[in-house]
Amino acid sequence: MKIVTTIQEAKEQIKEWKDQGLSVGLVPSMGYLHEGHASLMKAAVSQMDKVAVSVFVNPTQFGPNEDYDSYPRDLDHDIAICEEQGVDLIFHPSVEEMYGKNYNTYVTMETLGDELCGKSRPIHFRGVCTVVTKLFNILTPDKAFFGQKDAQQLAIIKRMVKDLNMNLEVVGCPIIREEDGLAKSSRNTYLSPEERQAALILSKTIFMGQKMVEEGERDVKTLLDAMKSNIETEPLARIDYVEVVDGETMQKVDRIEESVLVAMAVYIGNTRLIDNFMYEC
């Protein structure tokens, strides 16, 4: 496995593979890799000739009072996981390498970023779209693999690729959970033992909502009232949002009549966690 830190090195390696007629998969990440990331790598390795993983904590997707400085970083740990999964290349650039002096170009997404996480993190998806576009241009993957846990991000990137005629396929992969149901997240490391236990209210509520819909509930207000009431039984939980939106446009719906995303963001103490489920009508 090769580790590169410059854009030029990354481009040279990808060109070498492409010149050999090899397909390239990309797993973009901010590092501190866990089993969720490993599942993306596994999918990529099974489908592609060569797989690259980017490890870059992207400053442009963090707001002024968010956790950019404290976001967990452990490159040795990330290297070990990539090696275990058979990854061929790690791209680990510095902020200066990705955003040079007088950097001034950003990619924005209209409408899809207005709801859910976009409401409380208004610059987040501009940063995501910008860094992902840069990674796609640098590493020119044939397929890029993203997790369904970040469902709004996945929908936005799929739309961006379609709207900008990017020459790759975006592959969504299922949420990976702990044995007790909690969705895997690098931010889970922020939780104290008491908060870790309290965080189970997210997955319990997701499973409850999923069961309600599968058993025929179609009224969004009834569903959301039940889910919010369940979250509020946990004293350490504070709701950012619980919403039902169209699975493609990310706009709110009143009734579940087409494919929908049921998504939530909940603070457990000071840690903001997300979870969701998709329902296909």
Phi, psi and chi 1 to 4 in degrees:
 res  aa     phi    psi   chi1   chi2   chi3   chi4
   1 MET       -  138.5 -174.2  177.2   69.5      -
   2 LYS  -107.1  140.6 -167.6  170.4 -176.8  178.4
   3 ILE  -118.3  123.6  -57.9  168.0      -      -
   4 VAL  -125.1  150.4  -60.7      -      -      -
   5 THR  -119.7   -6.0   58.5      -      -      -
   6 THR  -116.6  153.1   69.7      -      -      -
   7 ILE   -62.7  -39.9  -68.5  168.4      -      -
   8 GLN   -62.2  -45.7 -173.7   59.7   35.7      -
   9 GLU   -60.9  -42.8  -72.8  175.7  -61.8      -
  10 ALA   -62.7  -45.5      -      -      -      -
  11 LYS   -62.2  -40.7  -75.9 -175.2  171.1 -177.6
  12 GLU   -63.0  -42.5  -72.9  172.9   -1.1      -
  13 GLN   -66.6  -43.0 -179.6   59.6   78.0      -
  14 ILE   -63.7  -41.3  -61.7  -62.9      -      -
  15 LYS   -60.9  -40.6 -176.6  178.3 -175.6  -57.6
  16 GLU   -59.8  -44.8 -177.4 -179.2  -44.2      -
  17 TRP   -66.3  -44.4  -70.5  -22.0      -      -
  18 LYS   -64.7  -36.9  -68.3  -72.7 -177.3   84.9
  19 ASP   -63.2  -24.8  -74.5  -12.0      -      -
  20 GLN   -87.3    0.1  -64.8  170.4   23.1      -
  21 GLY    79.7   19.1      -      -      -      -
  22 LEU   -89.3  143.8  -58.2  174.6      -      -
  23 SER   -83.9  149.0   62.9      -      -      -
  24 VAL  -125.6  129.6  175.9      -      -      -
  25 GLY  -109.3  149.1      -      -      -      -
  26 LEU  -127.1  133.7  170.6   63.2      -      -
  27 VAL  -115.0  100.4  177.8      -      -      -
  28 PRO   -74.1  139.5  -14.0   29.8      -      -
  29 SER  -151.9  163.8   87.2      -      -      -
  30 MET  -104.1   17.8  -67.1 -154.4  -59.4      -
  31 GLY    79.7 -165.2      -      -      -      -
  32 TYR    48.8   55.8 -147.0   72.9      -      -
  33 LEU   -68.1  148.4  -56.0  175.5      -      -
  34 HIS  -138.8 -171.3   50.4   65.1      -      -
  35 GLU   -61.8  -28.4  -71.6   89.9  -19.2      -
  36 GLY   -62.5  -47.7      -      -      -      -
  37 HIS   -62.0  -40.5  -62.3  107.1      -      -
  38 ALA   -60.0  -35.7      -      -      -      -
  39 SER   -66.3  -34.5   73.5      -      -      -
  40 LEU   -67.2  -43.1  -56.9 -178.0      -      -
  41 MET   -61.7  -42.2  -63.5  175.8 -147.2      -
  42 LYS   -60.9  -44.1 -165.9  170.8  -65.4 -177.2
  43 ALA   -62.1  -43.0      -      -      -      -
  44 ALA   -64.4  -46.0      -      -      -      -
  45 VAL   -61.9  -35.1  167.2      -      -      -
  46 SER   -72.4  -22.8   71.8      -      -      -
  47 GLN  -107.0  -21.6  -63.7 -179.7   37.8      -
  48 MET  -119.5  157.9  -44.6  -55.0  -68.3      -
  49 ASP   -73.0  -41.2  -63.5  -39.4      -      -
  50 LYS  -132.4  146.2  -63.9  -68.4 -176.7 -180.0
  51 VAL  -129.6  129.9  173.2      -      -      -
  52 ALA  -112.2  142.7      -      -      -      -
  53 VAL  -120.6  127.2  173.1      -      -      -
  54 SER   -93.0  135.8   60.6      -      -      -
  55 VAL  -121.5  100.7  175.6      -      -      -
  56 PHE  -154.6  115.4  177.5   64.8      -      -
  57 VAL   -80.8  108.1 -176.4      -      -      -
  58 ASN   -86.5  110.5  175.1   39.6      -      -
  59 PRO   -66.9  -25.1   23.6  -33.1      -      -
  60 THR   -74.8   -9.0   65.6      -      -      -
  61 GLN  -101.8    5.8   68.5 -169.0   65.9      -
  62 PHE  -105.7  135.3  -71.2   81.2      -      -
  63 GLY   -77.9  172.4      -      -      -      -
  64 PRO   -57.9  -34.5  -22.6   32.0      -      -
  65 ASN  -108.2   20.9  -60.2  -48.8      -      -
  66 GLU   -94.8 -171.8  -66.2 -176.2  -19.8      -
  67 ASP   -99.7   35.6   57.4  -20.3      -      -
  68 TYR   -58.6  -48.9  172.6   71.5      -      -
  69 ASP   -66.5  -33.5  -70.0  -28.2      -      -
  70 SER   -95.6   -2.5   61.2      -      -      -
  71 TYR   -57.9  131.4 -166.0   86.3      -      -
  72 PRO   -63.8  138.3   20.7  -31.1      -      -
  73 ARG  -136.0  132.7  -64.1  160.8  170.1   86.9
  74 ASP  -159.4   87.7 -173.3  -17.8      -      -
  75 LEU   -64.5  -39.1 -175.9   59.0      -      -
  76 ASP   -59.6  -42.2  -70.2  -20.8      -      -
  77 HIS   -61.7  -43.4  163.8   86.0      -      -
  78 ASP   -64.9  -41.8  -65.4  -17.5      -      -
  79 ILE   -60.0  -43.6  -69.6  168.9      -      -
  80 ALA   -62.0  -42.5      -      -      -      -
  81 ILE   -67.1  -41.6  -72.2 -176.0      -      -
  82 CYS   -62.6  -41.2  -71.8      -      -      -
  83 GLU   -63.8  -41.3  -74.7 -179.0  -29.1      -
  84 GLU   -59.6  -35.3  -75.4  173.0   11.7      -
  85 GLN   -90.5   -1.4  -64.1  -57.0  -37.2      -
  86 GLY    81.4   26.6      -      -      -      -
  87 VAL   -69.7  146.7  166.8      -      -      -
  88 ASP   -98.5  -26.6  -58.0  -75.0      -      -
  89 LEU  -147.7  133.1  177.4   72.3      -      -
  90 ILE  -110.5  126.4  -67.6  177.5      -      -
  91 PHE  -104.3  112.1  177.5   47.1      -      -
  92 HIS  -127.4   75.0  178.8   55.2      -      -
  93 PRO   -82.6  161.2   33.1  -35.9      -      -
  94 SER   -82.5  166.5   65.2      -      -      -
  95 VAL   -60.8  -40.0  173.3      -      -      -
  96 GLU   -63.7  -35.3  -66.7   72.6   24.9      -
  97 GLU   -68.2  -40.4 -178.4   71.9    8.8      -
  98 MET   -80.8  -35.9  -72.8  -65.7  -80.9      -
  99 TYR  -126.2   88.0  -62.1  103.9      -      -
 100 GLY   -70.0 -177.8      -      -      -      -
 101 LYS   -56.9  134.6 -172.9  178.0  179.4 -177.6
 102 ASN    62.5   29.4  -61.1  -36.9      -      -
 103 TYR   -58.5  135.5 -172.0   87.3      -      -
 104 ASN  -149.9   17.3 -156.4   36.2      -      -
 105 THR  -120.9  127.9  -57.6      -      -      -
 106 TYR  -133.9  153.7  -64.7   89.0      -      -
 107 VAL  -108.8  123.5 -179.7      -      -      -
 108 THR  -112.9  156.6   61.2      -      -      -
 109 MET  -123.4  121.0  172.7   65.2   61.9      -
 110 GLU   -82.3  146.4  -56.1  -65.5  -28.2      -
 111 THR    69.2  -57.7  -48.2      -      -      -
 112 LEU   -62.1  -26.1  -87.9   73.9      -      -
 113 GLY   -94.0    5.8      -      -      -      -
 114 ASP   -81.6  -31.0  -66.8  -16.0      -      -
 115 GLU   -96.6 -178.8  -59.7  -66.7  -22.9      -
 116 LEU    51.5 -123.9  -53.1  179.7      -      -
 117 CYS   -63.9  -25.8  -70.8      -      -      -
 118 GLY   -65.1  -26.0      -      -      -      -
 119 LYS   -68.2  -46.3  -82.5 -170.2  172.8  179.3
 120 SER   -91.8  -12.0   54.8      -      -      -
 121 ARG  -129.9   72.7  -52.8 -174.9   70.9 -169.0
 122 PRO   -62.4  -26.5   17.9  -29.6      -      -
 123 ILE   -97.9   -3.3   69.7  164.7      -      -
 124 HIS   -57.5  -52.8  176.2   67.0      -      -
 125 PHE   -74.8  -23.9  -70.9  117.5      -      -
 126 ARG   -60.9  -43.6 -176.6 -174.8   79.2  153.3
 127 GLY   -66.1  -40.9      -      -      -      -
 128 VAL   -63.3  -49.8  168.7      -      -      -
 129 CYS   -61.6  -37.9  -71.9      -      -      -
 130 THR   -66.3  -50.2  -60.8      -      -      -
 131 VAL   -69.4  -36.2   76.4      -      -      -
 132 VAL   -68.5  -39.2  168.9      -      -      -
 133 THR   -60.4  -43.6  -62.6      -      -      -
 134 LYS   -61.9  -44.0  -72.2  174.9   70.2   66.2
 135 LEU   -63.7  -40.0  -69.6  169.9      -      -
 136 PHE   -63.9  -39.2  -72.5  172.3      -      -
 137 ASN   -70.5  -36.3  -75.1  -24.2      -      -
 138 ILE   -74.6  -45.5  -66.7  163.4      -      -
 139 LEU  -101.5   -7.4  -61.8  164.5      -      -
 140 THR    36.3   56.4   60.0      -      -      -
 141 PRO   -71.6  154.2   29.4  -37.1      -      -
 142 ASP   -81.4  -32.0  -59.8  -71.0      -      -
 143 LYS  -139.5  145.2  -66.6 -175.6 -178.4 -177.7
 144 ALA  -124.6  139.3      -      -      -      -
 145 PHE  -114.5  125.6  -63.4   77.3      -      -
 146 PHE  -131.0  153.2  -67.2   83.8      -      -
 147 GLY   -87.8  146.2      -      -      -      -
 148 GLN   -70.6  -16.9 -177.9   63.4   44.8      -
 149 LYS   -57.9  -39.8 -178.4  174.2   75.7   71.3
 150 ASP   -92.4   67.0  -62.8  -65.2      -      -
 151 ALA   -65.7  -38.8      -      -      -      -
 152 GLN   -66.7  -41.8 -174.1  177.3   17.6      -
 153 GLN   -59.2  -44.4  170.6 -179.8  -80.6      -
 154 LEU   -60.4  -45.1  176.3   59.0      -      -
 155 ALA   -63.2  -40.3      -      -      -      -
 156 ILE   -66.4  -43.0  -76.4  171.9      -      -
 157 ILE   -67.8  -39.1  -70.2  168.1      -      -
 158 LYS   -60.7  -43.1  -77.4 -175.3  173.3 -179.3
 159 ARG   -66.6  -41.4  174.4   58.1   63.9   85.6
 160 MET   -60.5  -44.6  179.4 -178.4   77.0      -
 161 VAL   -61.9  -41.3  164.6      -      -      -
 162 LYS   -68.3  -49.3 -179.6 -179.4  178.5 -178.3
 163 ASP   -65.6  -35.2  -72.7   -6.2      -      -
 164 LEU   -96.8    9.1  -62.1 -177.4      -      -
 165 ASN    55.1   41.1  -50.9  109.0      -      -
 166 MET   -73.7  143.1  -65.7  179.7  173.9      -
 167 ASN   -93.5   64.4 -167.8   27.4      -      -
 168 LEU  -157.9  167.0   75.9  152.0      -      -
 169 GLU  -109.2  134.4  177.9 -174.8  -11.5      -
 170 VAL   -97.9  124.2  176.2      -      -      -
 171 VAL  -110.5  122.3 -179.9      -      -      -
 172 GLY   -92.3  137.2      -      -      -      -
 173 CYS  -122.0  149.0  -61.6      -      -      -
 174 PRO   -61.9  155.0  -19.4   30.6      -      -
 175 ILE   -63.6  135.1  -65.2  172.6      -      -
 176 ILE  -103.7  132.3  -57.3  -62.1      -      -
 177 ARG  -119.6  155.3  -61.1 -177.5  179.4  -83.4
 178 GLU   -65.6  167.1  -55.0  -81.6    2.8      -
 179 GLU   -58.2  -32.2  -73.5 -173.4   10.4      -
 180 ASP   -88.2    3.1   58.1    9.0      -      -
 181 GLY   108.8  -20.8      -      -      -      -
 182 LEU   -62.1  130.2 -176.7   66.3      -      -
 183 ALA   -64.6  136.0      -      -      -      -
 184 LYS   -63.0  134.2  -65.0  -85.7 -173.1 -178.6
 185 SER  -156.7  142.0  170.1      -      -      -
 186 SER   -61.1  -28.6  -60.5      -      -      -
 187 ARG   -75.8  -10.7  -71.0 -173.3  169.3   96.6
 188 ASN   -59.8  -23.4  -69.7  -12.0      -      -
 189 THR   -68.0  -17.5   58.8      -      -      -
 190 TYR   -73.4  -19.0  -63.4  160.7      -      -
 191 LEU   -79.1  135.5  -59.5  169.9      -      -
 192 SER   -72.1  165.6   69.3      -      -      -
 193 PRO   -53.7  -41.8  -29.3   36.6      -      -
 194 GLU   -65.7  -41.7 -177.3 -174.6   11.0      -
 195 GLU   -68.3  -36.4  -70.6  169.8  -19.7      -
 196 ARG   -59.6  -41.8  172.7   64.2  179.0   75.0
 197 GLN   -66.9  -42.4 -172.7   62.8   31.8      -
 198 ALA   -64.3  -30.4      -      -      -      -
 199 ALA   -65.0  -17.1      -      -      -      -
 200 LEU   -63.1  -15.4  -66.6  176.9      -      -
 201 ILE   -62.0  -27.5 -163.5   64.5      -      -
 202 LEU   -64.6  -56.3  -82.6   85.4      -      -
 203 SER   -67.6  -36.4   54.5      -      -      -
 204 LYS   -60.3  -40.7  -72.7  176.2 -179.4  176.0
 205 THR   -70.9  -38.8  -57.4      -      -      -
 206 ILE   -60.4  -47.1  -74.5  -68.2      -      -
 207 PHE   -64.8  -37.4  -61.3  151.1      -      -
 208 MET   -63.7  -47.2 -177.3 -165.5   79.7      -
 209 GLY   -62.2  -41.5      -      -      -      -
 210 GLN   -60.9  -42.5 -162.5  164.9   15.9      -
 211 LYS   -64.0  -42.0 -172.8  169.3 -174.1  -75.1
 212 MET   -59.4  -45.1  -72.6  177.4   65.9      -
 213 VAL   -67.9  -43.1  174.9      -      -      -
 214 GLU   -63.4  -28.0  -72.7  171.4   -7.7      -
 215 GLU   -88.6    3.5  -69.8  179.0  -10.1      -
 216 GLY   116.7   -3.1      -      -      -      -
 217 GLU   -67.0  127.7 -176.3   58.0   67.4      -
 218 ARG  -122.7  -11.6  -67.1  -67.9  176.7  -94.0
 219 ASP   -83.6  119.6 -177.7   68.3      -      -
 220 VAL   -65.4  -41.0  166.3      -      -      -
 221 LYS   -60.7  -44.0 -175.5  178.4 -175.1  -55.4
 222 THR   -60.6  -44.4  -58.5      -      -      -
 223 LEU   -63.3  -48.7  175.9   65.5      -      -
 224 LEU   -66.9  -38.5  -67.1 -178.3      -      -
 225 ASP   -60.0  -43.0  -75.3  -11.2      -      -
 226 ALA   -66.0  -42.5      -      -      -      -
 227 MET   -67.8  -43.4  -67.2  178.4   69.9      -
 228 LYS   -64.3  -41.0  -71.1  175.0 -177.8  177.1
 229 SER   -61.3  -37.8  -65.9      -      -      -
 230 ASN   -66.8  -43.5 -162.4   57.2      -      -
 231 ILE   -62.0  -38.6  -65.2  167.7      -      -
 232 GLU   -69.3   -9.1  -72.9  163.6   -2.4      -
 233 THR   -74.4  -13.1   63.6      -      -      -
 234 GLU   -98.4  113.0  172.1   49.6   62.9      -
 235 PRO   -60.5  -29.9  -20.6   31.0      -      -
 236 LEU   -84.5   -3.8  -65.3 -177.9      -      -
 237 ALA   -95.1  138.4      -      -      -      -
 238 ARG  -133.2  121.3  175.6  168.4   57.5   88.4
 239 ILE   -75.4  128.7  -65.4  171.8      -      -
 240 ASP   -86.5  -56.6 -178.8   -4.4      -      -
 241 TYR  -155.8  152.8   67.6   78.3      -      -
 242 VAL  -136.1  118.4 -175.4      -      -      -
 243 GLU  -141.3  157.1  -60.5  -73.2   -1.1      -
 244 VAL  -118.0  123.2 -179.8      -      -      -
 245 VAL  -132.7  158.7  -61.9      -      -      -
 246 ASP   -57.8  132.9 -179.8  -79.0      -      -
 247 GLY   -65.2  -17.9      -      -      -      -
 248 GLU  -105.1  -43.8 -172.3  172.2  -36.8      -
 249 THR   -90.9  -15.9   67.0      -      -      -
 250 MET    66.0   18.5  -61.8  -70.4  112.8      -
 251 GLN   -94.8  146.0  -61.5  -55.8  -64.4      -
 252 LYS   -62.0  147.8  -68.2  179.7 -175.7  178.1
 253 VAL  -126.7  157.0  -63.2      -      -      -
 254 ASP   -97.2  -28.0  -64.0  -37.9      -      -
 255 ARG  -134.3  151.0  -73.7 -167.3   61.5   79.6
 256 ILE   -91.6   93.7  -61.4  171.1      -      -
 257 GLU  -123.3  -14.5  -65.4  171.9  -20.7      -
 258 GLU  -131.9 -176.5  -63.4 -174.8   55.9      -
 259 SER   -62.8  130.4  -61.1      -      -      -
 260 VAL  -130.3  159.0  -64.8      -      -      -
 261 LEU  -111.2  125.7  167.4   67.8      -      -
 262 VAL  -106.6  112.6 -177.7      -      -      -
 263 ALA  -130.9  152.5      -      -      -      -
 264 MET  -144.2  152.2   63.8  169.7   64.9      -
 265 ALA  -130.9  128.7      -      -      -      -
 266 VAL  -136.8  133.1  176.6      -      -      -
 267 TYR   -84.5  128.8  -74.5   92.5      -      -
 268 ILE  -111.2  105.2  -57.7  -65.2      -      -
 269 GLY    64.7 -122.7      -      -      -      -
 270 ASN   -99.2    2.7  -66.4  -39.9      -      -
 271 THR   -99.5  123.7  -57.0      -      -      -
 272 ARG   -93.0  120.6 -175.5  178.2 -178.5  -84.2
 273 LEU  -119.2  151.0  -59.0  174.9      -      -
 274 ILE  -125.6  156.7   59.5  174.5      -      -
 275 ASP  -159.9  164.7 -154.3  -18.9      -      -
 276 ASN  -168.5  168.8   68.9   77.2      -      -
 277 PHE  -143.9  151.5   71.1   89.8      -      -
 278 MET  -101.9  142.8  -64.0  -73.7  -63.6      -
 279 TYR  -127.2  124.0 -177.7   75.7      -      -
 280 GLU  -100.6  117.7  -56.3  -74.0  -19.6      -
 281 CYS   -76.0      -  -72.0      -      -      -
